[in-house]
Amino acid sequence: MKKIMMICLFVLGISAVSHAQGRPRMTTADRVKAMKETYKLTDDQVTKITAIYDAQTKSMDSLRNAGGDMRTQMRPMMQATNEKVKAVLTPEQAAAYQKEMDERRARMQNGGGQNK
């Protein structure tokens, strides 16, 4: 459970850093394209993951527009999205995905995501 919470915080942190630095957020198409190349996704997986990320984007946009404490509301949403994505992946892909998420989280904790 702690890992999942850390992953969610990591993703939220990346979003905040990207937004604060003026970089545009990655679109669903960009995210899925990167995943397709990294994890060798099938066309069926691409379709399912695209739908998952599209739904997350709509929900996040609704939260942003509603105001309030987005961090506590987004954390469970991001956790659920990560679990849905891992459910679509093969065990090998899911393991690689989890490893990448763990590495990103570690980089963020040890230097703000900069490559050192």
NORBEL-V570808 format. One line per field, one symbol per residue. ss: DSSP state (~ for helix, > for strand, _ for the rest). phi: phi as a letter, one per 20 degrees, with the letter a starting at -180 (. if undefined). psi: psi as a letter, one per 30 degrees, with the letter a starting at -180 (. if undefined). A space follows every 10 residues. Layout:
BEGIN
ss: ???
phi: ???
psi: ???
END
This chain:
BEGIN
ss: _~~~~~~~~~ ~~~~~~~~~~ _______~~~ ~~~~~~~~~_ __~~~~~~~~ ~~~~~~~~~~ ~~~~~~___~ ~~~~~~~~~~ ~~~~~~~~__ ~~~~~~~~~~ ~~~~~~~~~_ ______
phi: .fffffffff ffffffffff eneffffgff ffffffffdl fefffgfffg ffffffffff ffffffmnef gfefgfffff ffffffffff gfffffffff fffffffffd rmnffd
psi: eeeeeeeeee eeeeeeeeee ggkllkleee eeeeeeeegh kleeeeeeee eeeeeeeeee eeeeffaaje efeeeeeeee eeeeeeffll eeeeeeeeee eeeeeeeefg gggkk.
END
